[in-house]
């Protein structure tokens, strides 16, 4: 198979390159860049120096959709909304890592992303690529919208109780923290080393563009879903997300009962690991992997549930989940080309 990566020089694109370079079914990688065409990928990132060289090509949808079997769009918001309509009538399957195809309501996209939405036919065709909850639809998809990093951690943490109608949807509070790589490669005042180092900061308070994505999926599970409280923070580390989720139950359940539910729901999902009672995950547990680790407890005093969900934002939150989706689209082993164990320490 030939895989193309648009936006190969960004953090998501770099991870895609690393994963696809050793994928057993990928025999050629074609890299595309709108700003650095003609330059070799290895000249920009000498740590990937090898016998094989990878020139960056111009973004040409007419050629790309016929010469590639799959095209990954690791692009900023507002780019794939224009590229996808030009790509989707060729042989290439499309996996979009941006937020352009996630929201089915184009008015919501305009309101939260402040950009023009993708055409309705592209939005209708895009399948939301949360594998643990949408596997069969992904297997028959031509266009996959890869979930955001915060939504991945949050939705995997809430899925079992929301789909079983156990959680009070009006009580959900998500307190999420991310490493600074989640802000992307281009530096800004928020991620500047002198500001971010030894600093813990909240950002986009009540305004994060991932809020409607989370609420859209929660609505699929429970029509009674109301707007949630969703706060995001930057932690002075490179990668990793921890979503600490609070909610009340509609009926009394013990931590043991809830853990049994989570383990049953995710029993056949190779990349979700549910901790035993009294154990909680940390970001190092999933570093540079496609795993989502989940722990939970029930506070007997407040009757509230606390769920802790961790992922690597550049992996399960972006590139490795995109590869997982590619494996499903082409009916390959779901874990093909993905690391089995985390890098530690």
C-alpha positions in Angstrom: 0.0 0.0 0.0 1.0 3.6 -0.6 0.2 6.1 2.1 0.3 9.8 1.8 0.7 12.3 4.6 -0.3 16.0 4.1 1.2 18.1 6.8 4.1 15.7 7.3 6.3 18.3 9.1 3.9 18.9 12.0 3.9 16.9 15.2 1.0 14.7 14.1 2.6 14.2 10.7 6.0 13.3 12.3 4.3 10.6 14.4 2.5 9.3 11.3 5.8 9.0 9.5 7.3 7.1 12.4 4.5 4.7 12.7 3.8 4.1 9.0 7.5 3.7 8.1 7.5 0.4 10.0 3.9 -0.7 9.2 3.9 -4.1 7.7 1.4 -3.2 4.9 2.9 0.1 3.9 5.6 -0.2 1.2 5.8 3.4 0.2 5.3 6.8 1.9 4.6 10.0 0.0 4.9 13.2 2.0 3.2 16.5 1.1 3.7 20.0 2.3 2.2 23.3 1.1 5.1 25.3 2.6 8.2 23.2 2.2 7.7 21.3 -1.1 11.0 20.3 -2.6 12.8 19.9 0.7 13.6 16.4 2.0 11.9 15.4 5.2 15.3 14.1 6.6 16.8 17.5 6.1 14.3 19.1 8.4 14.3 16.2 10.9 17.8 14.6 10.8 16.8 12.2 13.6 14.9 10.2 10.9 18.0 9.9 8.7 18.1 6.5 6.9 19.1 5.0 3.6 15.7 6.1 2.2 15.0 9.7 1.4 11.6 11.3 1.5 11.1 14.5 -0.6 8.2 16.7 0.3 5.8 17.0 -2.6 3.4 19.8 -3.6 -0.2 19.2 -2.5 -1.9 18.1 -5.7 -5.3 16.4 -4.9 -5.7 15.2 -8.5 -2.5 13.1 -8.4 -2.7 12.2 -4.7 -6.2 10.6 -4.9 -5.0 8.2 -7.6 -1.4 7.4 -6.6 -2.1 6.8 -2.9 -4.3 4.1 -1.3 -4.8 6.2 1.8 -4.2 9.9 2.5 -3.8 11.2 6.0 -4.6 14.9 6.5 -2.5 16.1 9.4 -3.4 19.7 8.8 -4.5 22.7 10.7 -8.2 23.5 11.0 -9.6 24.9 7.8 -7.4 23.0 5.4 -9.0 19.6 5.1 -12.4 21.1 4.7 -11.1 22.3 1.3 -9.0 19.3 0.4 -11.4 16.5 1.2 -13.9 17.3 -1.5 -11.1 17.3 -4.0 -9.7 14.0 -2.8 -12.8 11.9 -2.1 -13.8 10.9 -5.6 -10.5 9.0 -6.2 -9.3 5.6 -5.1 -7.6 6.9 -1.9 -9.2 6.5 1.5 -9.1 9.7 3.6 -8.3 10.0 7.3 -8.6 13.5 8.6 -6.7 14.3 11.8 -8.1 17.9 12.0 -11.4 19.0 13.4 -12.9 19.9 10.0 -15.1 16.8 9.5 -16.0 16.0 13.1 -19.0 18.2 13.7 -22.0 17.2 11.7 -23.7 20.6 12.2 -21.7 23.1 10.0 -23.1 26.0 12.0 -21.4 24.6 15.1 -18.1 24.3 13.3 -18.3 27.9 12.2 -19.2 29.1 15.7 -16.4 27.1 17.5 -13.6 27.1 14.9 -14.3 30.5 13.4 -13.7 29.1 9.9 -15.8 28.1 6.9 -17.2 24.6 7.2 -16.6 21.7 4.8 -19.4 21.1 2.2 -22.3 19.1 3.5 -21.6 16.0 1.2 -18.2 15.7 2.8 -19.6 16.0 6.3 -22.3 13.4 5.6 -19.7 11.0 4.2 -17.2 11.3 7.1 -17.4 8.6 9.7 -16.4 9.5 13.3 -13.3 7.4 13.9 -13.6 6.4 17.6 -12.8 2.7 17.0 -14.0 1.4 20.3 -17.5 2.7 19.7 -17.8 2.9 15.9 -15.8 0.0 14.5 -18.2 -1.4 11.9 -18.9 2.0 10.4 -15.2 2.7 10.1 -14.6 -0.6 8.3 -16.9 0.5 5.5 -15.8 4.1 5.4 -14.1 6.1 2.6 -13.6 9.1 4.8 -12.7 8.9 8.5 -12.8 11.9 10.8 -10.2 11.1 13.5 -11.3 12.3 16.9 -9.6 15.0 18.8 -7.2 14.3 21.7 -9.3 15.6 24.6 -12.5 14.0 23.2 -10.8 10.6 22.8 -9.8 10.6 26.5 -13.1 12.0 27.7 -15.4 9.8 25.5 -13.6 6.6 26.3 -13.9 7.5 30.0 -17.7 8.3 29.7 -18.8 5.8 27.1 -19.8 2.9 29.3 -21.9 4.9 31.8 -23.5 7.1 29.2 -24.4 4.3 26.8 -26.0 2.4 29.7 -27.9 5.6 30.8 -26.3 5.4 34.2 -24.8 8.9 34.5 -26.8 12.0 35.1 -25.9 13.9 31.9 -26.5 17.2 33.6 -23.8 16.5 36.2 -20.8 16.0 34.0 -17.6 18.0 34.7 -14.4 17.3 32.8 -11.1 18.6 34.1 -8.5 17.9 31.5 -4.8 18.5 31.3 -2.4 18.2 28.3 1.2 18.5 27.5 2.2 21.5 25.4 2.7 19.4 22.2 -1.1 19.5 22.0 -0.9 23.1 20.9 1.0 22.1 17.8 4.5 22.8 16.4 4.2 26.6 15.8 5.3 28.5 18.9 3.1 31.0 20.6 3.1 33.0 23.8 1.2 30.3 25.7 3.7 27.5 24.8 7.0 29.6 24.9 9.4 27.7 27.2 10.0 30.6 29.5 6.2 30.9 30.1 5.2 27.2 30.0 8.0 25.7 32.1 7.2 25.4 35.8 3.8 26.9 35.0 0.3 25.3 35.1 -2.3 27.2 33.2 -6.0 27.0 32.2 -6.9 28.1 28.7 -9.9 28.5 26.4 -12.2 28.6 29.4 -15.7 27.5 28.3 -14.5 28.1 24.7 -12.5 25.0 23.7 -13.4 23.8 20.2 -13.5 20.2 21.4 -16.6 20.8 23.6 -19.2 20.4 20.8 -17.4 17.3 19.6 -17.7 15.7 23.0 -21.3 16.8 23.4 -22.2 15.5 19.9 -21.1 11.9 20.8 -22.6 12.1 24.3 -25.9 12.9 22.6 -25.6 9.8 20.5 -25.5 7.8 23.6 -28.0 9.7 25.6 -30.5 12.1 24.1 -30.9 13.8 27.5 -27.3 15.2 27.2 -27.1 18.8 28.2 -24.0 21.2 27.9 -21.1 19.9 30.0 -18.5 21.8 32.0 -15.2 21.2 30.2 -12.0 22.8 31.3 -8.5 22.4 29.7 -5.1 23.1 31.1 -1.5 23.1 29.9 1.0 21.1 32.0 4.7 21.7 31.6 5.5 18.4 29.9 5.8 17.5 26.2 3.0 15.0 25.7 0.2 13.2 27.5 -3.4 13.9 28.5 -5.2 13.2 31.7 -9.0 13.8 31.8 -10.5 13.7 35.3 -14.2 13.3 34.9 -16.9 13.8 37.6 -20.6 12.9 37.5 -23.4 11.6 39.6 -25.2 8.3 38.9 -29.0 8.0 38.4 -28.9 4.9 40.7 -26.5 3.8 43.3 -23.6 1.7 42.1 -20.4 0.6 43.8 -16.9 1.1 42.3 -16.7 -2.6 41.9 -19.9 -2.7 39.9 -18.8 0.2 37.6 -15.4 -1.4 37.0 -17.1 -4.6 36.1 -19.1 -2.7 33.5 -16.1 -0.9 32.1 -14.1 -4.2 31.8 -17.0 -5.9 30.1 -17.6 -3.0 27.6 -13.9 -2.8 26.7 -13.1 -6.5 27.0 -12.5 -7.0 23.3 -10.9 -3.6 22.7 -7.1 -4.0 22.5 -6.2 -0.5 23.3 -8.3 0.3 26.4 -7.0 -1.0 29.7 -9.2 -0.7 32.8 -7.4 -0.5 36.1 -8.3 -2.6 39.1 -10.2 -1.0 42.1 -8.0 1.5 43.9 -5.6 1.9 41.0 -5.4 5.0 38.8 -3.4 5.6 35.6 -0.8 8.2 34.9 0.4 9.6 31.6 3.7 7.7 31.7 1.6 4.5 31.5 0.7 5.2 27.9 3.6 7.3 26.7 4.2 6.8 23.0 1.4 4.2 22.7 -2.1 3.9 21.4 -3.5 2.9 24.8 -6.1 4.6 26.8 -5.9 3.6 30.5 -8.9 4.2 32.8 -9.4 4.1 36.5 -12.4 5.1 38.6 -13.9 5.4 42.1 -17.2 6.2 43.8 -17.1 8.7 46.6 -19.5 7.3 49.3 -19.8 10.8 50.9 -20.8 12.9 47.8 -22.2 10.0 45.7 -20.1 11.3 42.8 -18.0 9.1 40.5 -14.5 10.1 39.5 -13.1 8.6 36.3 -9.5 9.1 35.3 -8.6 8.6 31.6 -5.1 9.0 30.2 -3.8 8.9 26.6 -0.8 10.2 24.7 -2.2 13.2 22.9 0.1 12.7 19.8 -0.7 9.0 19.6 -4.1 7.8 20.7 -5.1 11.4 20.5 -3.9 11.8 16.9 -1.5 9.7 14.9 -1.7 6.1 16.3 -5.5 6.3 16.4 -5.4 7.4 12.8 -3.3 4.3 12.0 -5.7 2.2 14.0 -8.5 3.6 11.8 -6.6 2.9 8.7 -6.2 -0.8 9.8 -9.9 -1.0 10.2 -10.7 0.6 6.9 -8.5 -1.9 5.1 -9.6 -4.8 7.2 -6.2 -5.4 8.6 -5.1 -6.5 12.1 -6.3 -3.5 14.2 -3.0 -3.4 16.1 -0.8 -3.6 13.0 2.2 -1.2 13.1 1.3 0.1 16.6 3.6 -0.2 19.6 2.8 -2.9 22.2 4.4 -1.2 25.2 5.0 2.3 26.4 8.4 4.0 26.5 9.5 4.3 30.1 10.8 6.2 31.9 
